[in-house]
Amino acid sequence: MNTVKLLIFDLDGTLIDSKQDIANSVNLTFRDIGLPEKPHETIYGYVGNGVRQLILDAIASDDAQEVDHALQIFEAHYLSHLLDETRLFPGIEAVLHHYGGKKKALVTNKPEHYTTKIVQGLQVDKHFDVVLAASPAVRLKPHPEMILMTLETLGIRPEDAVMIGDSLNDIHAARSAGIRACGVGYGFGDAKTLKAEGLDYYAESGEALLSLFS
């Protein structure tokens, strides 16, 4: 394989363990709109497809007005609490420093205002040449658009890049963009499902990433 020149990271479940803050904010939303709270483990399964889909899955409603109302409440709660418990996964800070000589990008389905607040709050924004988050202007993973935009911005060929993520959205986006895929087994996704995709790389822990892309 060619030497990897660009590492593209997912955010939730790959760089950061954010599931408790997300679940707390979902349950605060349920409390406000009069719905019973859900177990955190159930809510964790909704993460990764964008905030609107998270709320759609969580409240299981087809009523657009109800979904919009719940989304507004969730966004206010989450913006106030997104750094209460959210931390980098063990080993990730060392990974970012270790690959200081390579280009690095962050590509996430998380909305831009949450992403910016988190990466600045955790003081990791300085490690990334590109941060591309969800906005009305781009299509979310598993569509390859965000990866292709990142490659174009940084002038990197697809064969010289790898997408690192914990979900099928990340792996499928990588495949569609023609880049390599690295699954991580410590995040929110199911490790067995990821491994079944025929990954180019796999890391069971954050520390394991240190030896993969020398």
GIHUCOR-V908353 format. One record per backbone hydrogen bond with DSSP energy under -1.0 kcal/mol. CO is the residue of the C=O (numbers start at 1). NH is the residue of the N-H. If there is no record, write none. Layout:
# GIHUCOR-V908353
co: {CO,CO}
nh: {NH,NH}
This chain:
# GIHUCOR-V908353
co: {5,6,7,8,9,11,11,11,15,16,17,18,19,20,21,22,23,24,25,26,27,28,29,30,39,40,43,44,50,51,52,53,54,55,56,63,64,65,66,67,68,69,70,71,72,73,74,75,76,77,78,81,87,89,91,92,93,94,95,97,99,103,104,104,105,106,110,111,112,113,114,115,116,117,118,119,119,124,125,130,132,134,135,140,144,145,146,147,148,149,150,151,151,157,158,160,160,161,162,163,164,165,167,168,169,170,171,172,173,174,180,181,181,182,183,190,191,192,194,195,201,203,206,207,208,209}
nh: {103,162,105,164,107,14,15,16,89,13,87,22,23,24,25,26,27,28,29,30,31,32,33,35,43,44,46,47,54,55,56,57,58,59,60,67,68,69,70,71,72,73,74,75,76,77,78,79,80,81,82,84,17,92,95,96,97,98,99,100,102,7,129,130,9,132,134,115,116,117,118,119,120,121,122,124,125,127,128,106,108,112,138,143,148,149,150,151,152,153,154,155,156,160,161,5,6,180,8,182,10,184,171,172,173,174,175,176,177,179,163,200,201,165,203,194,195,196,197,198,183,185,209,210,211,212}
